[in-house]
Amino acid sequence: MELFCFASKNLTNIWAGIGAQMWAVNETSSKDMKGRITKSKRMKVGAAGLLYCNEIHSFTTPFLVYLEPDPDSEVTDIWPEKWRLPFKIHPLGTPARRVHSNEAKSQWPLLKDIGPGGVSAAMNITGTTVFVPIEVSTDDWSLILSSLATPNPSIMSDLMQANY
């Protein structure tokens, strides 16, 4: 299955996005934004996602996409900066649950034996790989959920029965 990973500079921005049930990416040059818009079309409703906090080097808050990125919208009322390509998410946890990157490397098979780019390259959370998913097994996704999702019996039941 595909997993879309997004980085944030701090937990404050993650809490704001989770509260708004929305995520977006920072605005870059016109050329880079064209590339991001093209890549964002790959992320469909139902896609799985995961947030990463650069400030504390930790993964947090898995989510499901429930409204695809909007190439024409800007968000100016959630984060201090202007953000683009907003998309609605259904958070499966809260930023209070976190797994440090070192812990993830030792516990998550998808991060064992990662190359020189480290966690950022392995999870496609650099600026040039925004909206480029990584391929993970359903076992990897299940492990991420067990590490970070907030137990909610109805949601967890739906996730376990979902066919990815």
C-alpha positions as a Markdown table, in Angstrom:
| # | Residue | x | y | z |
|---|---|---|---|---|
| 1 | Met | 0.0 | 0.0 | 0.0 |
| 2 | Glu | 1.0 | 3.6 | -0.5 |
| 3 | Leu | 1.8 | 5.8 | 2.5 |
| 4 | Phe | 2.1 | 9.6 | 2.1 |
| 5 | Cys | 4.4 | 11.2 | 4.7 |
| 6 | Phe | 4.5 | 14.9 | 5.5 |
| 7 | Ala | 7.0 | 16.8 | 7.7 |
| 8 | Ser | 6.3 | 19.8 | 9.9 |
| 9 | Lys | 8.8 | 22.2 | 11.5 |
| 10 | Asn | 7.2 | 22.0 | 14.9 |
| 11 | Leu | 4.5 | 20.4 | 17.0 |
| 12 | Thr | 2.5 | 23.6 | 17.1 |
| 13 | Asn | 1.8 | 23.4 | 13.4 |
| 14 | Ile | 0.9 | 19.7 | 13.7 |
| 15 | Trp | -1.6 | 20.4 | 16.5 |
| 16 | Ala | -3.1 | 23.2 | 14.5 |
| 17 | Gly | -3.5 | 20.9 | 11.4 |
| 18 | Ile | -5.0 | 18.1 | 13.5 |
| 19 | Gly | -7.4 | 20.4 | 15.1 |
| 20 | Ala | -8.5 | 21.7 | 11.7 |
| 21 | Gln | -8.5 | 18.2 | 10.3 |
| 22 | Met | -6.5 | 19.6 | 7.4 |
| 23 | Trp | -2.9 | 19.4 | 6.1 |
| 24 | Ala | -1.2 | 21.4 | 3.4 |
| 25 | Val | 2.4 | 22.1 | 2.2 |
| 26 | Asn | 4.4 | 25.3 | 2.2 |
| 27 | Glu | 4.5 | 27.5 | -0.8 |
| 28 | Thr | 7.7 | 27.3 | -2.9 |
| 29 | Ser | 8.8 | 28.7 | -6.2 |
| 30 | Ser | 6.4 | 28.6 | -9.1 |
| 31 | Lys | 8.3 | 25.8 | -10.8 |
| 32 | Asp | 8.4 | 23.6 | -7.6 |
| 33 | Met | 4.7 | 24.3 | -7.0 |
| 34 | Lys | 3.8 | 23.0 | -10.5 |
| 35 | Gly | 5.6 | 19.8 | -9.6 |
| 36 | Arg | 3.9 | 19.5 | -6.3 |
| 37 | Ile | 0.5 | 20.1 | -7.9 |
| 38 | Thr | 1.2 | 17.3 | -10.4 |
| 39 | Lys | 2.4 | 14.9 | -7.6 |
| 40 | Ser | -0.5 | 15.8 | -5.4 |
| 41 | Lys | -3.0 | 14.3 | -7.9 |
| 42 | Arg | -1.7 | 10.9 | -6.9 |
| 43 | Met | -3.1 | 11.2 | -3.4 |
| 44 | Lys | -6.8 | 10.1 | -3.5 |
| 45 | Val | -9.5 | 9.9 | -0.9 |
| 46 | Gly | -8.8 | 7.0 | 1.4 |
| 47 | Ala | -5.0 | 7.3 | 1.1 |
| 48 | Ala | -3.0 | 6.7 | 4.3 |
| 49 | Gly | -0.7 | 9.4 | 5.7 |
| 50 | Leu | 1.7 | 10.0 | 8.5 |
| 51 | Leu | 3.1 | 13.2 | 10.0 |
| 52 | Tyr | 6.7 | 13.8 | 11.1 |
| 53 | Cys | 7.9 | 16.6 | 13.4 |
| 54 | Asn | 11.4 | 17.9 | 12.5 |
| 55 | Glu | 11.7 | 19.8 | 15.7 |
| 56 | Ile | 11.6 | 16.6 | 17.9 |
| 57 | His | 12.6 | 14.1 | 15.2 |
| 58 | Ser | 9.5 | 12.1 | 15.8 |
| 59 | Phe | 6.6 | 10.5 | 13.9 |
| 60 | Thr | 3.1 | 11.3 | 15.0 |
| 61 | Thr | -0.5 | 11.1 | 13.9 |
| 62 | Pro | -1.4 | 8.7 | 11.2 |
| 63 | Phe | -4.4 | 9.8 | 9.1 |
| 64 | Leu | -6.7 | 9.0 | 6.2 |
| 65 | Val | -7.3 | 11.5 | 3.4 |
| 66 | Tyr | -11.0 | 12.4 | 3.0 |
| 67 | Leu | -10.7 | 15.3 | 0.6 |
| 68 | Glu | -8.0 | 15.5 | -2.1 |
| 69 | Pro | -5.5 | 18.4 | -2.3 |
| 70 | Asp | -7.0 | 21.5 | -3.8 |
| 71 | Pro | -4.5 | 23.1 | -6.3 |
| 72 | Asp | -6.3 | 26.5 | -6.3 |
| 73 | Ser | -6.6 | 27.0 | -2.5 |
| 74 | Glu | -4.4 | 28.8 | -0.1 |
| 75 | Val | -4.7 | 28.4 | 3.7 |
| 76 | Thr | -3.9 | 31.5 | 5.8 |
| 77 | Asp | -6.0 | 30.9 | 8.9 |
| 78 | Ile | -4.6 | 27.7 | 10.5 |
| 79 | Trp | -0.8 | 28.2 | 10.5 |
| 80 | Pro | 1.3 | 31.4 | 10.8 |
| 81 | Glu | 2.5 | 31.0 | 7.2 |
| 82 | Lys | 0.5 | 30.7 | 4.0 |
| 83 | Trp | 0.1 | 27.0 | 2.9 |
| 84 | Arg | -0.9 | 25.5 | -0.4 |
| 85 | Leu | -2.6 | 22.3 | -1.7 |
| 86 | Pro | -4.8 | 21.8 | 1.4 |
| 87 | Phe | -6.5 | 18.5 | 1.9 |
| 88 | Lys | -8.8 | 17.3 | 4.5 |
| 89 | Ile | -7.7 | 14.4 | 6.8 |
| 90 | His | -9.3 | 12.1 | 9.3 |
| 91 | Pro | -6.7 | 11.9 | 12.1 |
| 92 | Leu | -6.2 | 8.4 | 13.6 |
| 93 | Gly | -4.4 | 9.7 | 16.6 |
| 94 | Thr | -3.1 | 12.9 | 18.3 |
| 95 | Pro | 0.3 | 14.6 | 18.3 |
| 96 | Ala | 0.5 | 13.5 | 22.0 |
| 97 | Arg | 1.5 | 10.1 | 20.7 |
| 98 | Arg | 4.9 | 10.1 | 19.1 |
| 99 | Val | 7.7 | 7.7 | 18.1 |
| 100 | His | 11.2 | 9.2 | 17.9 |
| 101 | Ser | 13.0 | 8.4 | 14.6 |
| 102 | Asn | 15.7 | 6.3 | 16.4 |
| 103 | Glu | 13.0 | 4.2 | 18.0 |
| 104 | Ala | 11.1 | 3.9 | 14.7 |
| 105 | Lys | 14.4 | 2.8 | 13.0 |
| 106 | Ser | 14.8 | 0.0 | 15.6 |
| 107 | Gln | 11.1 | -1.1 | 15.7 |
| 108 | Trp | 9.6 | -0.5 | 12.3 |
| 109 | Pro | 10.9 | -3.0 | 9.6 |
| 110 | Leu | 10.4 | -0.4 | 6.8 |
| 111 | Leu | 13.1 | 1.8 | 8.4 |
| 112 | Lys | 15.7 | -0.9 | 9.1 |
| 113 | Asp | 18.7 | -0.7 | 6.8 |
| 114 | Ile | 17.9 | 2.8 | 5.5 |
| 115 | Gly | 20.4 | 4.5 | 3.3 |
| 116 | Pro | 22.5 | 7.6 | 3.6 |
| 117 | Gly | 19.5 | 10.0 | 3.4 |
| 118 | Gly | 18.2 | 8.7 | 6.7 |
| 119 | Val | 14.6 | 8.8 | 7.8 |
| 120 | Ser | 13.8 | 11.9 | 5.7 |
| 121 | Ala | 14.8 | 10.2 | 2.4 |
| 122 | Ala | 13.3 | 6.8 | 3.4 |
| 123 | Met | 9.9 | 8.3 | 4.2 |
| 124 | Asn | 10.0 | 10.9 | 1.4 |
| 125 | Ile | 9.6 | 13.9 | 3.8 |
| 126 | Thr | 12.0 | 16.2 | 2.0 |
| 127 | Gly | 10.8 | 19.2 | 0.0 |
| 128 | Thr | 11.4 | 17.6 | -3.4 |
| 129 | Thr | 9.5 | 14.4 | -2.5 |
| 130 | Val | 6.3 | 16.0 | -1.1 |
| 131 | Phe | 3.3 | 14.0 | -2.3 |
| 132 | Val | 5.5 | 11.1 | -3.4 |
| 133 | Pro | 4.3 | 8.0 | -1.4 |
| 134 | Ile | 6.4 | 5.2 | -0.2 |
| 135 | Glu | 5.3 | 1.6 | -0.5 |
| 136 | Val | 4.7 | -0.1 | 2.8 |
| 137 | Ser | 3.2 | -3.5 | 3.6 |
| 138 | Thr | 0.0 | -3.8 | 5.5 |
| 139 | Asp | 2.0 | -5.2 | 8.4 |
| 140 | Asp | 4.1 | -2.0 | 8.4 |
| 141 | Trp | 0.9 | 0.1 | 8.4 |
| 142 | Ser | -0.5 | -2.0 | 11.2 |
| 143 | Leu | 2.7 | -1.5 | 13.3 |
| 144 | Ile | 2.5 | 2.3 | 12.7 |
| 145 | Leu | -1.1 | 2.3 | 13.8 |
| 146 | Ser | -0.4 | 0.3 | 16.9 |
| 147 | Ser | 2.4 | 2.7 | 17.7 |
| 148 | Leu | 0.6 | 6.0 | 17.0 |
| 149 | Ala | -3.1 | 5.6 | 16.6 |
| 150 | Thr | -5.4 | 6.5 | 19.4 |
| 151 | Pro | -7.5 | 3.5 | 20.3 |
| 152 | Asn | -11.0 | 4.0 | 18.9 |
| 153 | Pro | -12.8 | 0.7 | 18.5 |
| 154 | Ser | -15.1 | 1.7 | 15.6 |
| 155 | Ile | -12.3 | 3.3 | 13.6 |
| 156 | Met | -9.8 | 0.5 | 14.3 |
| 157 | Ser | -12.4 | -2.1 | 13.3 |
| 158 | Asp | -13.0 | -0.3 | 10.0 |
| 159 | Leu | -9.2 | 0.0 | 9.4 |
| 160 | Met | -8.6 | -3.7 | 10.0 |
| 161 | Gln | -11.4 | -4.6 | 7.7 |
| 162 | Ala | -10.4 | -2.2 | 5.0 |
| 163 | Asn | -9.0 | -3.6 | 1.8 |
| 164 | Tyr | -5.8 | -1.7 | 0.8 |
